[in-house]
Amino acid sequence: MALAYDVIVAGVGSMGAATCMSLAQRGARVLGLEQFDIPHRMGAHHGHSRMVRQAYFEHPDYVPLLRHAMQYWQRLHDASDLPILRRTGGLYMGRPDGAIVSGSAAASRTHGLDHELLDRKALAERYPQFHVPQDFAALYESAAGIVFPEHAVSAQVDQALRCGAEIRAREAVVDWSPNGAGVEVRTDRNTYSARQVIFTAGAWTGRLVRDLTVPLTVTRQTLVWLWPAATEPFEPANCPVWLIEIEPDTGYYGMPLLQHPPGIKMALHRAGETVDPDHVCREVSEDELRPLLDFAAKYLPDASGPVLSSQVCLYTHSPDSHFIIDRHPGYPQVFLACGFSGHGFKFCGVVGEALADFALIGRTELPVHFLHAGRFT
Ligand SMILES: Cc1cc2nc3c(=O)[nH]c(=O)nc-3n(C[C@H](O)[C@H](O)[C@H](O)COP(=O)(O)OP(=O)(O)OC[C@H]3O[C@@H](n4cnc5c(N)ncnc54)[C@H](O)[C@@H]3O)c2cc1C
């Protein structure tokens, strides 16, 4: 039987958009299926900005992927009418032996990344807008910056379509089954067949990909935009993207003052309440905002000011907070990328290329093997 597509990509969000583009640019017959609009605000790719960093405190093994990823964002930016990437530098603050400062330093040393270590005095002189405790230090890297996620998803889908991909939005995958060496994918409108399927379904992966023995947890995360009491210290020329580890496992992060949406974005990078992705409260209450506002008042007092907007977004955690990018252990025609654990957006391009390699040639030279699913068994 002739199969209509080489590859079906289930979920056209952050990773799915990049995967569709990579496959289509390589001449594959691709069908991308997305349950909502492209882009949308129900999953993990909204909120107008994502931090991109290379001095990766999470694990030095990500750094080679990040080098590819930064080049990818620059190429997409250069090829696009929309701004995709803005380099601002990155400033990571905390106790010198804490995960953020010591982990960023270890990744920088291991991979020879350009970076500067700042003691508390140097930090106060260079970045007086941050009021951190006396025993804090910082690591600064010039390569960091911001990727604009809605623009990035849009630009990649635009490229995929121009290269011949079929992309169907507002069409949900409801089931799939192996069909000989290929696969059959059923949606709420149709049934499609392909040689392979790639699941890039974010928070919905757990319910869609059966026989995946890795538990994925979805959490509700809140974001806020504040209008600062003083604008000058937070203009992008004066303020890098930043992280502050106030205690182990509790880090806040934020962006400089941007125009769209107006204000300084900040958020807590720690697992929020566990939720069902189809039943998420999208309103942010005053009580939920309080810890963020208290944090701002203490650590960035000049950033404190009226709340201009807030949003809810979803993290999908793997058990060890590292990604899963692999062939399905039980089905050779199925690939997946999931469990991005709140830090995946910066990798979209490289994940898309690795998945396209897997689907088209069965292996990849990109160093993603430490992210294999088998590590949990
Ligand atoms: C508040 C917040 C801040 C973040 N900040 C950063 C940051 O600064 N830097 C960084 O690198 N990362 C950051 N992240 C993490 C990053 O955004 C995510 O890791 C990444 O977006 C995950 O991509 P994804 O493709 O898995 O999910 P998504 O982008 O949500 O894509 C999954 C898609 O699959 C679709 N889908 C699911 N089920 C089906 C189905 N049955 N049929 C059809 N379509 C389906 C969904 O609708 C969705 O569009 C942040 C995340 C959040 C929530």
The ligand as a MOL file (V3000), in Angstrom:
LIG
                    3D

  0  0  0     0  0            999 V3000
M  V30 BEGIN CTAB
M  V30 COUNTS 53 58 0 0 0
M  V30 BEGIN ATOM
M  V30 1 C 6.2140 30.1350 31.5130 0
M  V30 2 C 7.2490 29.4150 30.7210 0
M  V30 3 C 8.4940 29.9990 30.5340 0
M  V30 4 C 9.4910 29.3250 29.8350 0
M  V30 5 N 10.6990 29.9240 29.6450 0
M  V30 6 C 11.6480 29.2950 28.9130 0
M  V30 7 C 12.8550 29.9640 28.6120 0
M  V30 8 O 13.0720 31.1210 29.0210 0
M  V30 9 N 13.7690 29.3080 27.8400 0
M  V30 10 C 13.5340 28.0530 27.3560 0
M  V30 11 O 14.3930 27.5150 26.6620 0
M  V30 12 N 12.3910 27.3980 27.6180 0
M  V30 13 C 11.4430 27.9950 28.3790 0
M  V30 14 N 10.2660 27.3770 28.6410 0
M  V30 15 C 10.0760 25.9850 28.2180 0
M  V30 16 C 9.6950 25.8580 26.7810 0
M  V30 17 O 8.8030 26.8790 26.3850 0
M  V30 18 C 9.1110 24.4630 26.5850 0
M  V30 19 O 10.0760 23.5050 27.0240 0
M  V30 20 C 8.7620 24.1890 25.1420 0
M  V30 21 O 7.9150 25.1950 24.6470 0
M  V30 22 C 8.0740 22.8290 25.0220 0
M  V30 23 O 7.7620 22.6100 23.6670 0
M  V30 24 P 6.7470 21.4930 23.2110 0
M  V30 25 O 6.8160 21.4580 21.7270 0
M  V30 26 O 7.0190 20.2590 23.9810 0
M  V30 27 O 5.3060 22.0280 23.6950 0
M  V30 28 P 4.2660 22.9980 22.9380 0
M  V30 29 O 4.9440 24.1930 22.4020 0
M  V30 30 O 3.1460 23.2100 23.8960 0
M  V30 31 O 3.7880 22.1410 21.7090 0
M  V30 32 C 3.0170 20.9660 21.8350 0
M  V30 33 C 1.9250 21.0640 20.8020 0
M  V30 34 O 1.2970 19.8260 20.6120 0
M  V30 35 C -0.0840 20.0970 20.3940 0
M  V30 36 N -0.8420 18.8810 20.6440 0
M  V30 37 C -0.9070 18.1850 21.8050 0
M  V30 38 N -1.7330 17.1390 21.6910 0
M  V30 39 C -2.2000 17.1500 20.4260 0
M  V30 40 C -3.0930 16.3240 19.7150 0
M  V30 41 N -3.6830 15.2760 20.3040 0
M  V30 42 N -3.3560 16.6140 18.4400 0
M  V30 43 C -2.7840 17.6800 17.8340 0
M  V30 44 N -1.9400 18.5270 18.4740 0
M  V30 45 C -1.6400 18.2520 19.7560 0
M  V30 46 C -0.3570 21.2020 21.4010 0
M  V30 47 O -1.5750 21.8660 21.1370 0
M  V30 48 C 0.8600 22.0580 21.2080 0
M  V30 49 O 0.6930 23.0320 20.2010 0
M  V30 50 C 9.2370 28.0340 29.3190 0
M  V30 51 C 7.9750 27.4570 29.4750 0
M  V30 52 C 6.9810 28.1460 30.1510 0
M  V30 53 C 5.6360 27.4980 30.3120 0
M  V30 END ATOM
M  V30 BEGIN BOND
M  V30 1 1 1 2
M  V30 2 1 2 3
M  V30 3 2 2 52
M  V30 4 2 3 4
M  V30 5 1 4 5
M  V30 6 1 4 50
M  V30 7 2 5 6
M  V30 8 1 6 7
M  V30 9 1 6 13
M  V30 10 2 7 8
M  V30 11 1 7 9
M  V30 12 1 9 10
M  V30 13 2 10 11
M  V30 14 1 10 12
M  V30 15 2 12 13
M  V30 16 1 13 14
M  V30 17 1 14 15
M  V30 18 1 14 50
M  V30 19 1 15 16
M  V30 20 1 16 17
M  V30 21 1 16 18
M  V30 22 1 18 19
M  V30 23 1 18 20
M  V30 24 1 20 21
M  V30 25 1 20 22
M  V30 26 1 22 23
M  V30 27 1 23 24
M  V30 28 2 24 25
M  V30 29 1 24 26
M  V30 30 1 24 27
M  V30 31 1 27 28
M  V30 32 2 28 29
M  V30 33 1 28 30
M  V30 34 1 28 31
M  V30 35 1 31 32
M  V30 36 1 32 33
M  V30 37 1 33 34
M  V30 38 1 33 48
M  V30 39 1 34 35
M  V30 40 1 35 36
M  V30 41 1 35 46
M  V30 42 1 36 37
M  V30 43 1 36 45
M  V30 44 2 37 38
M  V30 45 1 38 39
M  V30 46 1 39 40
M  V30 47 2 39 45
M  V30 48 1 40 41
M  V30 49 2 40 42
M  V30 50 1 42 43
M  V30 51 2 43 44
M  V30 52 1 44 45
M  V30 53 1 46 47
M  V30 54 1 46 48
M  V30 55 1 48 49
M  V30 56 2 50 51
M  V30 57 1 51 52
M  V30 58 1 52 53
M  V30 END BOND
M  V30 END CTAB
M  END
